[in-house]
Amino acid sequence: MFRIFLLISMILSSVFAEVDANLEIIKKANSVPKILVSVATDTMEVETLNKIKKGIADDLNVSGHFEIANVNSQTAYDSIPDILSLSNQGVGLYLNISAKKEASGDFTLMTKLYNVGARALILEKNFTTSQEDRYIFLAHKAAISINDFFKAPSIAWMDKFVVFSTYKGAGKADIMIGDYTLTYKKTVVTGGLNIFPKWADKEQKTIYYTSYNYKKPTLVKLNIYNRSKDIIMDSDGMLACSDVNEDGTKLLVTASPTGQPDIFLYDTRTRQKSQVTRYSGIDVGGQFIENGSRIVFVSDRLGNPNIFAQGINSTAVERLVYHSNNNSSATAHENNIVYSSKDSDNELGGKSFNLYLVSTKTDSLKRLTSSGVNQFPKFSTDGETLLFIKTYAGESSVGIIRLNYNKSFLFPLTGGRIQSIDW
């Protein structure tokens, strides 16, 4: 069991897609519009709206496409805001929000966006949820709507669930879903040791995860809505689904049926698996690249964990990273690889794993984090945003790095420690 958990730190995850060409326009802009988010003075849902206000402002800040105005200006929802005062304070956009709650339990967020300079209402939209405790997703939808109105690079990933495993104690770990800020969280698997969750479909209805509640480590597929389960396979030692292809028909699974972990390709239609790597040591965490024809993975074949690539139908292995001698938890997008690397222990005696960005086409190398243990990086589908887990001073957080905007954010988890994550 001890060896199994040594291997856990070497698992990695990623997503691959094309970068939005409009990104260069935003990157070259000298300024971004200053926006004020305000709660209408005549609303009855002040408590929830104040939380939504913070969520919208945080989302727009994370996007990198807006500056949040730190001024105070409020008005009734159907009234015109104080344009002169807002203009004098440098505010370019004014978002007024209100809400209504139906007897059925439906909660509707109402938004009006004003262009202060043009003295005009430019966008009006409502967003409804049947579960008020999911109010943060109304905030995400509103921020995405504003961002899309200005045709800025997409931030649609904000409206997706993340799925993650949290340690609760010795031999105990739950699977949870939540929004990327961890404002909303819900447990979907509990009892015993359940780790390495992975979304099984784009609709985010099903997940794969590894359960240690059977005689052997077992890979389970679960529908988080109707609770139906399907046992995929079991294996001695290490077992984890590290990647799912575009249409969900193929999985990359780390398994160790003969003692040493290797990477297997599993076909969900035929339920057959084929072995991809055949090394006498440790190969883990395979990720699809190049339309599924190759994989990126972590191996100790040079004596220490490092990042390699191999064709699905080939035995030729290529080393991808030449920095440090302890590299793991990698993700790739086009020509870019982000990986976790163990740096020298700091002066306080703590260990440090930092994230590095390297290009397969150039010699460029950029460090993305500076302290703590930063692991399990994962690109967004557009390659613009990085999700990762950060552990620092005993606190576990979801980290977001906006790669093209030099901005990073942390969202801490209260109670428990995040083991792995997917979005």
C-alpha angles and dihedrals in degrees: 000000000000090000090050092058092047086059093050092075090060098058116109139187139199151161127216131208143126125291117244108253091214089067092089090061092057094042091055095048114114094210142014128217117271111232132191119205113203137178114231114251094227099055125115095204098071098142097054093037092056088056091047090048090056091046093052093046091048092049094049090048092049090050091065090218099097140043115223113230115226097207135106123241125143135176140165114281096249095041129094113253122242095274096180094052093045092049092049089054092052096252112152101177130034121197115193116191134192136161145207131204121212126213087245089064096254112144117205125196113206120200136187121186119199129195101220096198093050092040089226142124103239105172134024122177140157127210125195135196130180090213115059091195086070091062091126090070089058087056091049092049092050093050091047090050092053092045092050091048089063091044091237119159109291123273093180090129088077090073094055128096121246117213120209144165121234126198112230098178142302108346092354128109130150131205115232138179125209146142118283093262092052089233087127119042133168130179113231101170124033139163124066126001116331119166146154100046116192129181110247098196141023091244089063094229098122136039139191118222140162118247124196091191095096130070088271132021103282132201109222131189113209133187101217092204106046094022095230114157135205123190107222102181145314132223142178114255117352122026129164140139104232102175143013122203125238098274097033095245097115133046133192108220130185108216137159109205091155099038103271120079118247135168120259132190111225122197110211092200098053096025088225125135130205127194116246104177124041109186125141091227132047124320114167145154104035118196127192117243134168095032092311096303094110139027136215115215146160120253139169093211090123093051096267132054113277141156121268140168131216137173116252090237097033138080095206111112125202125199110226105181126053099174121101126344099254111059126153145137096061135177129186137204120180104307096346128093126188116194140169115246129188109237127194114291111266126244092269092058096252123136119244130205113182132187120243131191117214132173122224089211100050140028093250118134125180129182112222102185133036111194145026128020110313115184147150098041116190129185122227115239092264094048091236100104133048126207119198145152120253125193116189133156090355094305124117119211142173108240127207122194119189095207099195095044102047091235129131133183137189128210111190125216115225114215117014136022125268111242102181138344144200136185 
